[in-house]
């Protein structure tokens, strides 16, 4: 009996020791586990699923640099639902010391102007845009990503479909009127893309990652194209602006600009790879 009791106590001691060890391991694991990354850029991102879409225009339609139309497969990615606003950009400026963009509304610093917080930031160069996206742990979208987010998979001419643009769908074909020119981001839901991405026609033109090449679509890869390899000074711009004619605010319209270009009509939004991470070139 004594022998049995001793063995039983030893067994319970062993179990207790194992439980204590397991508890210690769990506590250590919980402490060592990585915490969720805190987003410095508090904006909703829309996930664009992996798959193919129709990119560009068929031969004979649109401008020469928009064709041929082809089926392009993209891995899953996320894109900002709206363009980067003055409010968000000025947080980046205050946090990093990056230079503030020129104030298109007057001579005072942009940060002193009231009522423009939710308007898209403009007067940003391509380098400004890439610096902001890098700070936010993102990057600029490629041309292909931008176009898929704007038109979906059915080859539509505008984000909302093939119906003509109206003032309820897009901010375009206007003259400069100070603070009344640009619309607050996301304020024209009639212009949403099939994925719910906003303001991809008009308001501001948007910098994208790719170098610009008028003939790129003729030889570009059909899977995750990232733009031509050639170096230069001209990057692609998409989407048209408040001043653009209707032909420039289509989902296929391609613009271009040098690194130092700063205008009242050029802004940007950011993207992030969710599968095969694409590197900025």
Secondary structure, 3 states (H helix, E strand, C coil): CHHHHHHHHHHHHHHHHHHHHHHHHHHHHHHHCCCCCCCCCCCCEEEECCEEEEECCCCCCCCHHHCCCEEEEECCEEEECCCCEHHHHHHHHHHHCCCCCCCCCCCCCHHHCCCCCCEECCCCCHHHHHHHHHHCCCEECCHHHHHHHHHCCCCCCECCECCCCCCCCCECCCCCCHHHCCCECCCCHHHCCCCCCCCCCECCEEEEEEECCCCHHHCCCCECCCCCCCCCCEEEEECCCCCCCHHHCCCCCEEEEECCCCCCCEECCEEEECCCCCCCC
